[in-house]
Amino acid sequence: MLAIAGGLCPLHSWATAPCGEGAEVQALLRQGNDAQLPALNRERAYERAIQLCPDRSDLYHSLSDFLRQQRDFKGSERWSQRGLRIAPDDPQLKQDHAIALVLSGRTAESVSALSQLPRSATVEFYLGVAYDALQNHKAAQQAFSRAVDLGYEDSYVFFALIEQDRALHDKEAGLRDFQNFDQRFPDSPWLNIVLGDAYMTKYEDASAESEYKKALEKNPELAGAHFRLGFLAFGRADYAAAADECRKEIDLNPAFGEPFLYLGLSLRRLGKNDEALPVLKKAVALYPDSPLPYRALAVVQINKHDTKGALETLRVAKQRFPTEPAFAVQIAALLKQMGRPEEADEEVALAESLRRKKRTPSHLLSSATPPGQNDEGHPTAASPPAQVDAPDNQVAQPTVQANRNDGPPDGRNADTRDPAAESKALLADLRLCVARENAACATAALAAIHDPAIEQEPEYASLKARTLALEQQEANALAPVQSAIQANPAQPSYLIKQGRIYEKFGDYVGAIECFLKAAQLEPESPEPLYFTGMSFFLMAERVHSPEYFNRAEQNFKAALQLSPEHDRAEFMLGVVAAMQSRLNEAQTYLQKTVQMKPSNPHYHLQYGILLRRMEEKRGALDEMLLAEKLAPSYALTHFELGSLYEELGDYPQARRQLERAIDLNPQLSAAYYHLRGVYLHLGLPGESKKAFDQFNLVKAHDGEEVPDPAALAISSADIEDPQR
């Protein structure tokens, strides 16, 4: 809005004053007013006129006004400030300066400056622009309404007002303002933009595109229309068309950062990294408050083997977004690639610390915002570290170097903690292990507790009993398969079954040993390699080990070398890449997976979650809706759809999906949390309070924050037969 608003005030005519009566000054005035001359010539003419008549305040106003028309907002501010030095009470220069503050991004200062000016349509309009930039939509709505009432004569004010109505979900005001807009400016191209945006929110892209093109037919230089067309083209993967539209937008609106971002993304996807690099650098400069340009730029720098440049980009991003763990993870990958393992380990530790602070579930691709946290935007376009390929001599052999001494989740150092806090932390570990039905993890956590006070607590006794029950369940499950192995030790399927039992109860090293033996008996089968990769993956997730992720990846690739159509291995490569924020690689893997097995709803869901993280929300919605169609009774699909609809502002659909998720899984605490906000947007404060109370109740009883997508998506039984 700031970039568009800059061109809305008409240039003012020169005032007549004695100093301007000379022939040279008059000639300069004519040059300054000559729209046929290049902008630089006109600017120089204004500057020369001021040199000749430095005490004329109206000249400073006219130059400031001209520079604003040219979108040189800092120049506009500079010349208005100079004018105020000679005429500090000049109301026009005060207004010029306040508007320049708005448009140059100094919005908080501009609100103060504008509020001190006499009320006028122009002042109210720019107050609205400032409040919009500050995300104070109510104040912006009121200011734009006053501008309309005072007769602001540019139709853009109605577009800006309706944008505030939409942000506030004020349907009554939106309808009223649209009707007034249609009556006062029926031929305005901004009316087509409003209609196009409405179609876009309903995913009626063809109708939206038609309206944007109509707007450009009415005004070929309309700011924002080409970008919207480019955004639609990008969403349907027509990157050449997206790049063309973004270039046209940049020509019209060079101060607008998002066209540079999407032009850079389009060029990168077209394989034109050399062209993308300077464009994305410009996107970072113009759009610094979004993490997306930094990630996209780093990807291009890595693709061009500029690891130092990528490292610098990511470090700047990490400083600007200090609570975002993805940047530390990406920096760690680069440092490791550059042979600086100690620094890499520090970044890994920082990333893990940030993850814990944010309480973000670490499993798979889940993009849901954890309860109690603001959604800072999902990690997108992350920097991929060096690709890890299985060595040639390991094509048919699992990679195994696991540590049997891996402790329970979030291994803690007792020497650095208060003893009472350490005991409570260990009890929390035990609770988590038991909840996951991980016998090996629970046994290790139970053995680590030596605090008599904790051992006297009723919860400890309950958790101990459940741990012993898990151990017994594991023994009971192993007994028949161990008997089968004794009877026929050369049967690899028995070893795989034994390994999967070990894996289920958390003994990943024991599982890997079984899969190794199976691989030796059946060297041409991909299954032992796949299940070895799964065990390493689960260990990596448990102890947050990049090395285990690498070993998992090597084994999945080895399985695919033996069986290129092994969809589960392809899927898990996508999962590993996504967890390491190598999102472009992940997209390639998961896209291939859904092509291999289009009937698998979990593949479509995970692909949709990934696309959402990459800000490709239309594609994400399509994949999630297909997952819903294939498996309508899976709670996670409805939860993800609900949170996506909430993000898109479609609150009735969000409500329907989240309520369905709760019907299917009443222990899904995150769904109640999201419903709280959805009900508020729908004007249902009573329902909102009930949802939040239920959220707290379910959380108190160890309800799930977000169900683990791995539970179904990586289970071979479910993947082979999703309808079982």
Buried (B, 14 or more C-beta within 10 A) or exposed (E): BBBBBBBBBEEBEBEEBEEBEEEEBEEBBEBBBEEEBEEEEBBBBBBBBBEBBEEBBBBBBBBBBBBBBBBBBEBBBBBBBBBBEEBEEBEBBBBBBBBBBBBBBBBEBBBEBBEEBEEBBBBBBBBBBBBBBBEBBEBBBBBBBBBBEBEBEBBBBBBBBBBBBBBBBBEEBBEEBBEBBBEEBEEBBBBBBBBBBBBBEEBBBEBBBBBBEBBBEBEEEBBBBBBBBBBBBBBEEBBEBBBBBBBBBBEBBBBBBBBBBBBBBBBBBBEBBEBBBEBBBBBBEBBBEBBBBBBBBBBBBBBBEBBEBBBEBBBBBBEBBEEBBBBBBBBBBBBBBBEBEEBBBBBBEBBBEBBEEBEBBBBBBBBBBBBEEEEEBBBBBBBBBEEEEBEEEBBBBBBBEBEEEBBBBBBBEBEEBEEEEBBBBBBBBBBBBBEBBBBBBBBBBBEBBEBEEBEEEEEBEEBBEBBBBBBEBBEEBBEEBBEBBEEEEEBBBBBBBBBBBBBBBBBBBBBBBBBBBBBBBBBEBBBBBBBBBBBBBBBBBBBBBBEBBBBBBBBBBBBBBBBEEBBBBBBBBBBBBBBBBBBBBBBBBBBBBBEBBEEBBBBBBBBBBBBBBBBBBBBBBBBBBBBBEBBEEBBBBBBBBBBBBBBBEBBEBBBBBBBBBBEBBBBBBBBBBBBBBBBBBBEBEEBBEBBBEBBEEBBEEEBBBBBBBBBBBBBBEBBEEBEE
